[in-house]
Amino acid sequence: MKCCDNIDARMVDETSINLDPIQVGGRLTLEAMKAMICWGDGYSVCDNCRKPFRLDYIENPPLKDFHVDVAEWLGMAQARTVPGARRGFQQVAGTYVEKGDPVLIGALAHYTSYLSVELQKGIVREIPKTADNHITAEDTANRIEDVVREFGTTPKLLYIDHVDYQFGNMHDVKGIAKVAHQYDIPVLYNGVYTVGIMPVNGRELGVDFIVGSGHKSMAAPAPSGFLATTEERADEVFRTTQMEGDLTGRKFGIKEVGILGCSLMGAPIVGLLASFPKVKARVEHFDEELANSKIVVEALRSIEGTKILSEYPRKHTLTRVDTTGSFDLIAQTHKKRGFFLSSALGKKGITGIIPGATKVWKFNTYGMTRKQAEYVADAYLEIAETNGLTIN
Ligand SMILES: Cc1ncc(COP(=O)(O)O)c(C=O)c1O
């Protein structure tokens, strides 16, 4: 089926149970889909942009209230939309990092954290991961001391993922922020896998910036996301323009420099806005998501030779698993090689795992119903049994 002349209609979540680690939290709500149809035009939300001409002051659609609500929901003083979490990193790094400045980043961080420092010509120093793949307050303290010895100054900024994308492990943000603040280092909380998924409160965590991704975890179209901050940091990271044209004397009101004026328009912002009530409600039910995840994790664990590489018991629905000692053994002699697993899952209507992956792979059960989780768990067990693996 085509959705227009030259583009197929995408049918993934309509026809399958999707386990794709990066997609499941960003799937649109019906409300977002409808809002996108009405407001998808590029500058649609500018219909009612009045003085002082800034996105977060627009009252129809209710973007003004939305910005206030999101900040409050995150336990922060102010929030702005950004075109993806990476642009939030860029905005913060652009405020605090100059050429040659050291910045600390947890070693499990996404590449976009590193690139946001590179753009500023800053220098990354990593906080190592422990043997069990965690970033700790103790290692943070040691690395701050290392940086002070190497650079003669403290890191200008510290990035920490609450839940990392590699293992879905949860890290001690509160402890890490406490250590960083003893050295007056601002802390950027990467909430790409938490904001919109589970309750997040920046005040309780003691962080200076929260960055979330709309298309990763807030049921919104790409590119979208949020940067939220404290009252203390807001004037720095959301500073307004002081620029003046030398010939014309033109000035640009209260446009914010870090995001080059207005950030999200059209589909991304109305999608975020329309999904927000459901997103706000769903984070309160994260325990149910974890319970569903457990059903699939336990089924996989019961297949002899399978190891859960993520922390266990699980605290997040994104899980990394090692099936070198189970499904990969089958792949060695199967006529479809490693593709036997994705093919067998596909026949059962399950998608989202990298085709051919039978060694180390990730899955995310977020958004499943209990029935779907049971179905996925049974599907893995049946594929294992059919191929002669032992179930314990
Ligand atoms: C941990 C983490 N941080 C940041 C990003 C970038 O997010 P965005 O696509 O919203 O810029 C990703 C994307 O995969 C991620 O996994």
The ligand as an SDF file (V2000), in Angstrom:
LIG
                    3D

 16 16  0  0  0  0  0  0  0  0999 V2000
   21.1000    8.2280   25.4500 C   0  0  0  0  0  0  0  0  0  0  0  0
   20.7730    9.0980   24.2710 C   0  0  0  0  0  0  0  0  0  0  0  0
   20.9940   10.4150   24.3600 N   0  0  0  0  0  0  0  0  0  0  0  0
   20.6940   11.2360   23.3270 C   0  0  0  0  0  0  0  0  0  0  0  0
   20.1810   10.7650   22.1490 C   0  0  0  0  0  0  0  0  0  0  0  0
   19.8520   11.7380   21.0570 C   0  0  0  0  0  0  0  0  0  0  0  0
   18.4840   12.0260   21.1210 O   0  0  0  0  0  0  0  0  0  0  0  0
   17.7370   12.8860   20.0080 P   0  0  0  0  0  0  0  0  0  0  0  0
   17.5330   11.9930   18.8300 O   0  0  0  0  0  0  0  0  0  0  0  0
   16.4590   13.3190   20.6460 O   0  0  0  0  0  0  0  0  0  0  0  0
   18.6200   14.0380   19.6750 O   0  0  0  0  0  0  0  0  0  0  0  0
   19.9400    9.4010   22.0120 C   0  0  0  0  0  0  0  0  0  0  0  0
   19.3970    8.8800   20.7530 C   0  0  0  0  0  0  0  0  0  0  0  0
   19.3950    7.7270   20.4350 O   0  0  0  0  0  0  0  0  0  0  0  0
   20.2460    8.5400   23.1070 C   0  0  0  0  0  0  0  0  0  0  0  0
   20.0380    7.2190   23.0450 O   0  0  0  0  0  0  0  0  0  0  0  0
  1  2  1  0
  2  3  1  0
  2 15  2  0
  3  4  2  0
  4  5  1  0
  5  6  1  0
  5 12  2  0
  6  7  1  0
  7  8  1  0
  8  9  2  0
  8 10  1  0
  8 11  1  0
 12 13  1  0
 12 15  1  0
 13 14  2  0
 15 16  1  0
M  END
$$$$
